[in-house]
Amino acid sequence: MTETAKLILVEDDTEISRLTCMLLESEGYQVTPIYDGNEAVESIRNDFNSENQPDLVILDIMLPGLNGIEICEQIRDFYDGPVLMLTGSNDDINELISFKKGADDYVTKPFKPTILVARIQALLRRSLKSATDNDNISTGNLVIHLKRRECFLSEQRIELTSSEFDLLALLANNLGNTVSREQCCDALRGFSYDGLDRSIDMKISALRKKIPAQTGEESLIKTVRGKGYMLALVPTQ
């Protein structure tokens, strides 16, 4: 990164917030702490609409006022950057709901500092990465602008979260070929698929809802049974 990444940390435990801010600032990040869920959405909105717009948002799930999942859902109306969830629970339901509401990654407390930093670095790397092989990829009535990080279906812009676009771009760069869950997990989350992680499935489901919802046609994203997923190659209309 050529500039200091700006992070927002929403964590109500002041000691955890202080230590996490110290950790991330020691890694060169600029961190803005927020302690209350009710303040978080408006603060993130205000920062997003200013020169201090965040490059990544970290949300604790258990917060006074709005919880982290509710905040994630609300900020997705205007913020498409990476969102990392923190939780003190190993509850699979919260993890699945977080991904469904637009989270990009999920870290359980207590976490190792190196793991948290690695997850943040991976999210920022994907978010800022420019395409090198192709500028645009088209299939059917879907056009993906890789460098601009935009996609259009029947000339209408589709609103995608950062990780949803990353997954679509990964499939687009392998247009007509199967991409395994292992490849998706490694590319998007920075570690190997363990056979249990369902975040990729959740994001595929979200993409399918967003793409066919505007056309009424069969999804361009195909499941290849036992192998993975594929963005179908069809003639441009």
N, C-alpha and C positions, 0 to 999 in steps of 0.2 A: 504494500500500500504506500502511496506517495504522500498521503496526509494522515493525520491522527484520526483514527476512527472514533466516532462519537457513540457512546452507549448510554442507554437509560436502564437503570436497575430499580425495579419496583419490589421492595422488600421491607416489611414492617418491623422485623427484628433489627433494632439499631446496631447491635454488636455484629451480627452477621453482615449487615449492610456495610458497616465500616470496614470490616476485614476484607469483604469481597471487593469493595472499591479500592482498598490499598493494593490488593493482589492485581487487579486489572490495570490500575494506574502504573504499577511497577512494570507492566508489560507494554506500556506506552499508550494505553487507551485513555480517552477523556470520558469520565463517568459522571452522570447526573443521577443522584439517588432520589427516589420518591418513596414515601413511607405509608401512604394511604391509597387504597383502591379507588376511592371516589375521586381523588385528585388526579389519578394516573391518566385517564383517557384524555382529559382536557389539556393536561401538561404535554402529553405526547403529541396531541393535535397542534398545540401552539408551537412546539419545537419543530414539528414537521413542516409547518407553514412559514418557518423562518430560516435564517441562514444556519441555524443550529440543528437542522433536521437530523434525527438519529440514524446511524448506519445499522444499529441492531438494538432490539429491546429484550430485556431479561425480566421475566415475570415470575414472582413467587405465586403459587396457587392459593395458599391460605393467607388472606389479607383482610383487614377491616374494611367494611364497605363492599365494593365490588371485589370478587375474587379474581385470580389471574385468568381463569378460563373466560369469564365474562368480559374482562378487559381485552383479551385477545380477540374475541368475537367482535367487539365494538370497534377496535382500532383497524380491523381489516376493511372497514368501510372507506378508509383513506390512506392506510399505510400498508405498502406491499413489501417492505423490507423483512429481514429475518427476525423471527421471534423465538426465543429460547425460554422454555418453562423450567422452573425450579420447584421441587416439592419434597416434603419430608415423608411422603408416603410412597409405598411400592404398589399402589392401587392401579391395576391395569385399566380399570374403567376410566379413571382420570386421565391416564395417558392417551387412551383412544379418543376420548372427548376432546382433549387438547389438540390432537392432530386434526380432528374433524372440524374444529373451530378455527384452524389456520396456523397452528404452531408448526415450527420447522424442526425443532429438536426438544428433548426432554431429559433433564438431569435430576437424579435423585439425591437428596441430602442424607447424610453428610457426603460431600463429594471431594475427591482429590483435586487440589488446585490445578494440577497439570491436566486433568481430564476436562475441567471447565474451560481452561484456556484453549485446549486443543479443539473443543467443540465450537467455541467462538471463532477461532481462526478458520476452521473449516467452513462455517456459515458465511463469514465475511469474504473468504476466498471465492466461494461460489457466487455470491452476490455481485462481486466486482469483476468477475472474470469476463473477458471479451472473447467472442468467438473468433477463431483464427482460420478455420477451413472454409466457412461459408458465411455470407451475410444474411441471406434469406433462404428459407426452405419452404416449399409448397407441396401440399398433397390435397387433392380435391379442392374444396373451397376454404381450406385452412392455410394461412400464410404466417410463418414464424420469422420475425426479425430478430436474429440472435444478438447482434451488437446493441440494438436499441432495447432489447429485452421486452418486446411487445409481440402479441399475436392477434390475428384478425380472422374471424370466421364470417364468410360472406360479407367482407368489408366492414364488419362491426368488431370493435376492439373487445377482447375478452379480458376481464379483470382476473389476474392470477396472483397468488402470493409468490414470494421469492422462491420457495422450494417447489411449488407447483410448476413454475416456469422452468426451473432447473431440471425437473424430471421430464417435462415435455421436450426441452432442448436436447436432453440425453437421448430420448427416443427418436427425435428428429434427426440427430446426427447419425443414427443407425437406421434410417428410414427403410422400411421393408424387411428389416432383420430383427430377430428376437434379442431382447436385452433381458438377462436373467435378474432375478431378485437380488442375487449376490452382487452383480454389477451395479444395480441401482443403489443398494445400501452402501456399498463402498464409495461410490461417486458422490452421493448426497449426504451421507452421515460420517464418512471418514473411517469406517471400520467394517469388518466383515459381517455378513449376514449370519445370524446364529440359529436360524430356523424358526424363531419365535417372534421376531420383530415384525409388527404388522403396520408400521408407519407408511411403508411404500404402498401397501394395499389401500390404505386410507387415502393417500394422495392420488392414486390411480382412480379411485371411486370419485373423488372430488373433480378431477379433470373430466371424467366422463359426464358428470352432471353439468359442468359448465359448457362443454363443447356441444353435445347434442341438444341441449336445452334451447339453443338458438336456431336449430335447423329441423328438429323433429326426425332426423335421419339416424341410422345406426352409427354408433360411435366409431371414430377412426382408430381408437386405441383398442387393440385386440389382446385377449388373454391367450397365450400359447400354453395349453395345459401341460403342467409338469416342467415347464421351461422358463416362462417369464412373460414379458409383455412386448408388443410391437406396435409401432405407428404404421398403419397400413399405407402402402404406396398406391394411390389411385390417380387417374388423370385429372389435371386441373380443369375445373369447369369454366 
